[in-house]
Amino acid sequence: MSTTATRAGLPTAEERRSGSRPKRHYGTHIFLTAMAVMWLIPLGWALFTALRPIASTNEHGYFSIAGDFNFDNFAQAWTQGGIAKYFWNSVIISVPAVLLVLFLSSMMAFAVSRVSWKFNVTLLIMFTAGNLLPPQVLAAPLFEMAKHFEVPYAFSDSGNMLNTYIVVIAVNTAFQMGFCTFVLSNYMKALSADLTEAALVDGAGIWRQYREIIMPLCRPAFAALGTLEVIFIYNDYFWPLIFIQSGDRLPVTTAINNLQGEFLNDYNLLAAGAVITVIPTLIVYLLLQRQFVAGLTLGSSKG
């Protein structure tokens, strides 16, 4: 009964006897509300700007609610910017990169957390330390490597790795593996060792332990990481800008730059394009919200 009372927000029998009341975390609620408002203000302002024609903004100013509101900027951004084509480019880059990151980092995490050998801690430190290096520091050497790495013309019209989806997928995979390996290794360490020991007694090898025992148990962690990685890689602006020189191969987050004029910028049109690019990641998060929260909070109640 006390558990039911606690979940309903009512004082338990012990609290009624002692006369104490449950603590109200007003400070925490105020802080979280303020942070949520701070995060939502830019998105709300972009949506407000996108719904206003540029003529209304020029006449009344950006900080006015006077004038017309319509969806013309969204239609113009979709057609003028060719967003449908660039969305497909983002899919070509994001989906393989996310799958590769989760697959490779799960194997690395299994090796450093479930297998006893002398290099597991060293490798985990190396993967984690890689996240401390700013990506911009490696932009020049990675560009030169891609430029001098020859591939058949069937894969690249330039004869090297530049201007291909492959180099963007490879770089995103490399830079995201450290974070995912760190998270998955900690998750796998929390799993009972009896599971793999029993499988080992039954004759299961390393690959079978990984594939049939550990991988199914890591589904909440994969859902949480998959959601984050889709958002990280889809929103990446820097690496496609460095490696892809052909405008028709850019992902949508980089190609939105095409909506800028040569002498005058229509910020209402740019805001509409930016809001459109947010929609796929918002859909992914809403679809995986339950698994995402479960993956983040799993193990938080352990003593």
N, C-alpha and C positions, 0 to 999 in steps of 0.2 A: 504494500500500500504506500509505503514511503517513496518507493521509486516512481509510482504513478503521480503522487503529489509533486515530486520534484520536477517531472517532465511537464506537468501542467502549470508550473510556476507557483504552486501553493506551498506554504510552509509544511514541513514534515512533522510527525508526532513528536520527535525529539526537540525540534525547534519550538513547537508550541509549549512543551513542558518547560523548556529553559527560557522561554520568553524572547528568544533571539529571532531576528528576521533575516531572510536571505539578503546577501549583499547586492546592491544595485551598482552595476559597473557603468555609471553615467559617463565617466571620463573616456572609457573605451568606446562607448557608443558615439559620443560627440566626435572623437578623433576619427573613427571609421566613416562617419557621415561626412565630415569635412574632406577626407581623402577621396571619397566617392564623388563628391561634388567637384573637386579639383580635377579629377580624371574625366568627368562628363562634360565640363564646360567647353573644352576645345572641340569635342565631337558635336555638341549642341550648336556651337557657334558656326562650325563648318556646314551643318545641315541648314541652319538659318540663312547663311550666305548663299548656299546652293539653290535655295528656293526663291531667291530674289533675282529678277532680271538685272543686268548691268545698268540699264537705263534708270531703274528705280534707285539703285545704289548711287549712281552719279548725281542724281537729282536731290536725294534726301540724305545721303551719307551712309556709311556702314553702321553707325550706331543709332539708326532710326528704324522704326517699324512701319513707317509710312510707305506707300507704294504697293505694287502688285506682288503676288506670290504664286508661282506656278512651277511645273516640272520641265519647262523648256530647256533649262541648262542640263538636265540629266539626259534628255533625248539628244541634244547637240553634242554633249561629251561622248555619248555612246557611238554616235555615227562619225563625228569629226575625228575622234581619237582612235577609232577602230578597236575599241576595248574588247570586243568579242574575240578577235584574233590574239590579242595580247593575254587575255585570260587563258587561252589554250596554251600559250607559251609558258605561263606560270605553272599550269598543270604538268607540262612536260618536265619542268625543272623540279617542282616541289615533290611530286609523288615518288619518283625514284630516289630522290635524296632522302626523304623521310624514311622510306623502307630500308635503304642501305644503312642509314644511321642507327636505326633500331636493331637491325639484324647484326651488324658488326659490333656495336657497343654491347649487345647482350652476350655475344660470344666472349668478348674481352672481359666483361664483368663476371661471367661464369668462371673464366680462367683465373682471375685474381681473387675471387671470393670463395669458390667452392673446391678449388684444386690447390693442394699444398705443394708449393715449389718455391725456390729461393728468390725468384724474380717477381713474385706477384705484387708485393708492396712497392717495389721499385717501378714497375710498369704503371701501377695505379697513380703514383706520385707524378710520373712523367705525363700521363694523360691529363691529370688535374692541373699540373703546372702549365700545360699548353693553353688553358683558358685565360691565364694571366697576361698573355702576350697580345697586344692590340693588333687586330687584323691589318690595319693600315700600314704597320711596319713591314709586313710581308708582301704588300701589294706589288712593289717593283720587282723583287726576285721571282715571284709567282708569274708575273706577266712575261718576264724574260724566259722562264721555263716553258710556258705555254707557247711562246713565240718560236722557240727553237725545237720543240717536240714535234717531229714530223709524223704525220698520219696519212693514210691513203686519201685520195681526193673523193672517194666515195663517202667518207665521213666528214670532210671539211673542204670547202671550195678554195681555201687558202693554203692547203697542204700542211697546216699545223693545227694546234689545239685552239687557237684564237677563233672567235666568232662561232663557237660551237656550244651546244647545251652541255656536252660532256664535261668540259672544264669547270663550268659553274656548279654542276652536280657534284663533281669530285671535291672542289674546294669547300662547298657547304658541308659535305659529309665529313671532311677532315676536321673542320672547325667545330662541328657540333658533337663529334664523338666523345670528346673529353667530358663534357657536362653529362651526357647520357651514361657514359661508363661509370662515372662517379655515383650518380643516383641509383643506377641498377645494381652496382656492386654492394652498396649499403642495403638495398632492399633484399638482395639474395643472401647477404650475411644474416639477416634476421630470420630466414627460413630454417626450420629445424634440420640439423645434420643427420638425424635418424632417417630422413627420407632418402637421401642418396646412399647412406650406408646400407639400408635395407635393399635398395636396388643393386648395389655392388655385390652383396651377398648372393642375390638372385642371378648374377652374371651379367648385369647391364653395364655396358661400357660408358665412356665419357659422353660420347655423342648421344646415346640413348637417354642418359640421365638429363642431359641438357634439353633434349627435344621433347621427351615425354613426361618429365617430372617438373623441372624448373620453369620451363617456358609457360606451361598452362597456369602455374601459380603466380606468374608475373603479369598477368593480364591487366590488373588495375594500374600497375606502374607503366605498362606499355600504353594504356589509354591516356594517362596523364602526360607522359612524355610525347606521345604522338600528337596530342593537341598542341602542346607547346612548340614542337618542332614544325608543325604545319604553319603556325603563326610566325615563327622566327624566319623560316626559309621563304615563305610566301612574301613576307614584308621586306626581305633583303633588297636593298637598293644599291649597295656598294659594288658587290662582285659582278653582277651583270653589266654595270656601267663600265667596269674595268675590262672585262673579257669579250663582251659582245659588241661588235662594231656595226653590225647590220641592224637597222631599225626594225625590220620585220621579225626579228628573233628576240626582241626584248620582252621581259615579263611585264605585267601590267603596272607594277609599282614603279618601274623605271620608265616605261613608255608614257606614263602620264605627263612626263615632261614635254611631250609633243604638243600638249594643249597650250603651251605658252606661245605668245606672239613674238614676232621679231622686234617690234618697237613698243608694243603695249600689251600688258598682261591683263587678261580677263580673270580676276580672282574668283568671281562667282562661278565661272566655268571650271576653273581648277578645283574649287571646293566640291562641285558636283562630281567631277572625276574621282576625287579622293574618297568621297562617301561611297561611290560605287565600288571602289577597290576594297572597302572595308567589309562589304556584304559577305563574300565567301568565308572569311575567317570568322565572322560572327555566326554564320550558319554552322560551321564546323564545331565551334565552341558550344552552341546551343544543343547540337545533336549529341555531343560527347560530354556534356556538363556533368551528368551524374557520375560517369566513370572518372572524369577528371577530378572531381572533388573527392571521390572515394580513394583514388590513387594518392592524392596529396595527404589525406588524413589517416590513411591506413597505418596502424601501429602507434598512433598518437595516444591511445589509451593504455598502452603497455606500461607496466611499472618498471 
